[in-house]
Amino acid sequence: MQQIKTYLEEIATISEADWAFFTSKLQRRVIPKKAIFLKLHAVENYISFIETGIVRLFIPKAEPEKEITFGFSFTNQFVSAYDSFLTQTPSAYQLQALTETKLLSISYADLQAVYQTTAIGNLIGRLTAERLFLLKSKREQYLLNLTAEERYLKLFQERPELLQDIPLKYISSYIGVTPQALSRIRKRIK
């Protein structure tokens, strides 16, 4: 619980009463390595804070090698199929734990109660949504403005642990190249 408290206190000061109410709504979940914990067309009912682990956001395809990985979330970040969560409509993608992942999750209904009951809930919700938007916006800008090699280098400047924990096929999909093109990029860089 201390990790999420530290994260949220970077955003705003939280009273003890608000903190107690908020934490009473959190559910601890442990997702096994490689488990898909939100399936295609399911409604996302949680927004979760990652205590430990890595989560992949991807669009499944009939041929697994054609899946499209479009996001990763890491320790000390929030993760959700956020568009599905906000609209309470079926998700167009899946969430998968790439490592054993420990989450602190709050349901849609419980988050609405936090918004209505606490003084700080709306501010935290808005600022967290803004952070998620900025991550998405940065990724889109990288895809539009950088070469594949620049995207690869930028990814590892920002997240060097990726090489250890994420299969290269997911990284190639994430930066928008084939595994063969990623192999060539890696050879050029060495």
C-alpha positions as CSV (number, residue, x, y, z in Angstrom):
1,M,0.0,0.0,0.0
2,Q,2.9,2.3,0.6
3,Q,3.8,2.4,-3.1
4,I,0.4,3.7,-4.2
5,K,0.3,6.2,-1.3
6,T,3.7,7.5,-2.4
7,Y,2.5,7.8,-6.0
8,L,-0.7,9.6,-5.1
9,E,1.0,11.9,-2.6
10,E,3.1,13.2,-5.5
11,I,-0.1,14.4,-7.0
12,A,-1.9,15.8,-3.9
13,T,-2.1,15.7,-0.1
14,I,-4.6,13.1,1.1
15,S,-6.3,13.3,4.4
16,E,-6.3,10.2,6.7
17,A,-10.1,9.8,6.3
18,D,-9.9,10.0,2.5
19,W,-7.0,7.5,2.5
20,A,-8.8,5.1,4.8
21,F,-11.9,5.2,2.6
22,F,-9.9,4.8,-0.6
23,T,-7.8,1.9,0.6
24,S,-11.0,0.1,1.9
25,K,-12.0,-0.1,-1.7
26,L,-8.8,-1.6,-3.1
27,Q,-8.5,-5.3,-3.9
28,R,-5.1,-7.0,-4.1
29,R,-4.8,-9.3,-7.1
30,V,-1.9,-11.5,-8.2
31,I,-1.8,-12.3,-11.9
32,P,0.4,-15.3,-12.9
33,K,3.1,-14.8,-15.5
34,K,1.6,-14.9,-19.1
35,A,-2.0,-14.8,-17.9
36,I,-4.5,-12.7,-19.8
37,F,-6.6,-10.9,-17.2
38,L,-8.8,-8.9,-19.5
39,K,-10.0,-10.7,-22.6
40,L,-11.2,-9.2,-25.9
41,H,-14.8,-7.9,-25.7
42,A,-14.9,-8.1,-21.9
43,V,-15.8,-4.9,-20.1
44,E,-13.0,-3.5,-18.0
45,N,-14.2,-3.2,-14.4
46,Y,-10.9,-2.2,-12.8
47,I,-8.2,0.4,-12.8
48,S,-5.2,-1.1,-11.1
49,F,-1.9,0.1,-9.7
50,I,1.0,-2.2,-10.4
51,E,3.0,-3.0,-7.2
52,T,5.3,-5.3,-9.2
53,G,5.3,-6.6,-12.7
54,I,4.8,-5.8,-16.3
55,V,1.6,-5.8,-18.3
56,R,1.2,-5.9,-22.1
57,L,-1.7,-4.3,-23.9
58,F,-2.4,-5.9,-27.2
59,I,-4.9,-6.6,-30.0
60,P,-5.1,-10.4,-30.5
61,K,-5.2,-11.9,-34.0
62,A,-6.1,-15.4,-35.3
63,E,-2.4,-15.9,-36.0
64,P,-0.5,-15.1,-32.8
65,E,2.5,-13.7,-34.7
66,K,0.3,-11.0,-36.0
67,E,-0.9,-9.7,-32.6
68,I,-0.4,-5.9,-32.2
69,T,1.3,-4.9,-29.0
70,F,0.6,-1.2,-28.4
71,G,1.4,-0.6,-24.8
72,F,3.3,-1.8,-21.7
73,S,2.7,-0.8,-18.1
74,F,5.2,-1.3,-15.3
75,T,5.7,-1.2,-11.5
76,N,4.4,2.0,-10.0
77,Q,2.1,2.8,-12.9
78,F,-1.7,2.4,-13.4
79,V,-3.0,0.0,-15.9
80,S,-6.5,-0.5,-17.4
81,A,-8.3,-0.9,-20.6
82,Y,-9.1,2.7,-19.7
83,D,-11.5,3.4,-22.6
84,S,-13.5,0.3,-21.7
85,F,-13.3,1.2,-18.0
86,L,-14.6,4.8,-18.6
87,T,-17.4,3.9,-21.0
88,Q,-18.2,0.5,-19.4
89,T,-18.3,-1.0,-22.9
90,P,-16.5,-4.1,-24.3
91,S,-12.7,-3.8,-24.7
92,A,-11.1,-3.9,-28.2
93,Y,-7.9,-5.4,-26.7
94,Q,-6.5,-7.6,-24.0
95,L,-4.3,-7.2,-21.0
96,Q,-1.6,-9.8,-20.2
97,A,0.8,-10.1,-17.3
98,L,4.3,-10.7,-18.8
99,T,5.7,-11.4,-15.4
100,E,3.9,-12.4,-12.2
101,T,2.1,-9.1,-11.5
102,K,0.8,-7.8,-8.2
103,L,-2.0,-5.3,-8.5
104,L,-4.0,-3.0,-6.3
105,S,-7.3,-2.7,-8.1
106,I,-10.4,-0.6,-7.6
107,S,-13.7,-1.4,-9.4
108,Y,-15.6,1.1,-11.5
109,A,-18.4,1.3,-8.9
110,D,-16.0,1.7,-6.0
111,L,-14.1,4.4,-7.8
112,Q,-17.4,6.3,-8.3
113,A,-18.0,6.0,-4.6
114,V,-14.5,7.4,-3.9
115,Y,-15.2,10.4,-6.2
116,Q,-18.5,11.1,-4.4
117,T,-17.3,10.5,-0.8
118,T,-13.8,12.0,-0.6
119,A,-12.5,15.5,-1.0
120,I,-9.6,14.4,-3.0
121,G,-11.0,11.7,-5.2
122,N,-11.9,13.8,-8.3
123,L,-8.5,15.5,-8.3
124,I,-6.6,12.2,-8.1
125,G,-8.9,10.7,-10.8
126,R,-8.3,13.7,-13.1
127,L,-4.6,13.9,-12.6
128,T,-4.2,10.1,-13.0
129,A,-6.2,10.3,-16.3
130,E,-4.0,13.1,-17.4
131,R,-0.9,11.0,-16.8
132,L,-2.3,8.1,-18.8
133,F,-3.2,10.5,-21.6
134,L,0.3,11.9,-21.7
135,L,1.8,8.4,-22.0
136,K,-0.5,7.6,-24.9
137,S,0.2,10.9,-26.6
138,K,4.0,10.5,-26.3
139,R,3.7,7.0,-27.9
140,E,1.7,8.4,-30.8
141,Q,4.2,11.2,-31.3
142,Y,7.1,8.7,-31.3
143,L,5.3,6.6,-33.9
144,L,4.7,9.6,-36.1
145,N,8.0,11.4,-35.7
146,L,10.7,8.9,-35.1
147,T,12.3,6.2,-37.2
148,A,12.0,2.6,-36.0
149,E,15.6,2.7,-34.9
150,E,15.0,5.9,-33.0
151,R,11.8,4.4,-31.3
152,Y,13.8,1.4,-30.3
153,L,16.6,3.5,-28.8
154,K,14.1,5.8,-27.0
155,L,12.3,2.8,-25.6
156,F,15.4,1.5,-24.0
157,Q,16.6,4.9,-22.8
158,E,13.3,5.2,-20.9
159,R,12.9,1.6,-19.9
160,P,16.2,-0.3,-20.0
161,E,14.7,-3.3,-18.1
162,L,12.6,-4.2,-21.1
163,L,15.4,-6.2,-22.7
164,Q,15.4,-8.6,-19.7
165,D,11.6,-9.1,-19.3
166,I,9.8,-8.6,-22.6
167,P,10.1,-10.9,-25.6
168,L,11.6,-9.3,-28.7
169,K,8.5,-10.2,-30.7
170,Y,6.4,-7.9,-28.5
171,I,9.0,-5.1,-28.6
172,S,9.1,-5.3,-32.5
173,S,5.3,-5.1,-32.6
174,Y,5.3,-2.2,-30.1
175,I,7.7,-0.1,-32.2
176,G,5.9,-1.0,-35.4
177,V,8.4,-3.3,-37.2
178,T,8.7,-7.0,-38.0
179,P,10.9,-9.2,-35.8
180,Q,13.4,-9.4,-38.7
181,A,13.6,-5.6,-39.0
182,L,14.2,-5.4,-35.3
183,S,17.0,-7.9,-35.6
184,R,18.6,-5.7,-38.3
185,I,18.2,-2.6,-36.1
186,R,19.8,-4.4,-33.2
187,K,22.8,-5.5,-35.4
188,R,23.3,-1.9,-36.6
189,I,23.3,-0.5,-33.1
190,K,25.9,-3.0,-31.8
